Amino acid sequence: MLTDQVYGRGVHTLHWEAVDVASGTYFYRLESGGKLIQMQTMTLIK
C-alpha cells in the first residue's frame, strides 16, 4: 500500500520510490468513500 491517508478535495501527487520492487506490471486503484473509482495497470521498467 502506498498510502492510506485521507486527502481533501483537489489535485494530489504521490511519489513512489520503486527501488525495492522488481520490473513488471502493477495494478493500482483509486478509492473514495470506500468505493472503487478507478483501477488501472502500470508497467515498471528498470
C-alpha positions, 0 to 999 in steps of 0.5 A: 500500500502506498498510502492510506491517508485521507486527502481533501478535495483537489489535485494530489501527487504521490511519489513512489520510490520503486527501488525495492520492487522488481520490473513488471506490471502493477495494478493500482486503484483509486478509492473514495468513500470506500468505493472503487473509482478507478483501477488501472495497470502500470508497467515498471521498467528498470 
